[in-house]
Amino acid sequence: MLAVPALALSACSAPVTVQPAPGAANPACAPLMLALPDSLGDASLRKTTSQATAAWGDPAAVVLRCGVASPGPTTDRCVSVNGVDWVIKETNAGAPDAGPSSSSPSTASSVPSASAPSAASSPSAAATDGGTFTLTTFGREPATELLLDSGRISSATVLASLSAAVSKVPATKHCVGQEDLAKLPANG
């Protein structure tokens, strides 16, 4: 009878070591963290070592940190998935189990959420297969950062699955595209 619990315990994976974001203690992260899904595709949620962090997969294919700085205006690609804007950077930093590195603030033009729609791209175009990407929410404070191994899990699955939780932090700005910039007044 004792062998069964021992086998169950030996099948558990160790917590994923994740560096907390500078704003991990921000109270706005709590509702987001409570709303995270138990799985992303076939990747199950795992325990992590830091507040306001999460990881899915063994080894981790996705690592999330709430409390990072919100990116400023940027020319980096930005996609909108279910009302959540994500700035995408290829990291080439290795697997997510290595832990996300703090991405430097990006340089997407923004408009307040009440005044202009966001430019949307297809979720499948979010991150191409095979690379490691850092995706950071745009226009939400605090921002949420994902480190994603797109060779192991679909970025479309991840972003669609996380949008309800990430939406717990209200958007105040949205990414805009060139067509949106052409509609802005010349003096402001």
Order of alpha helices (4+ residues) and beta strands (2+ residues): alpha-alpha-beta-beta-beta-beta-beta-beta-beta-beta-beta-alpha-beta-alpha
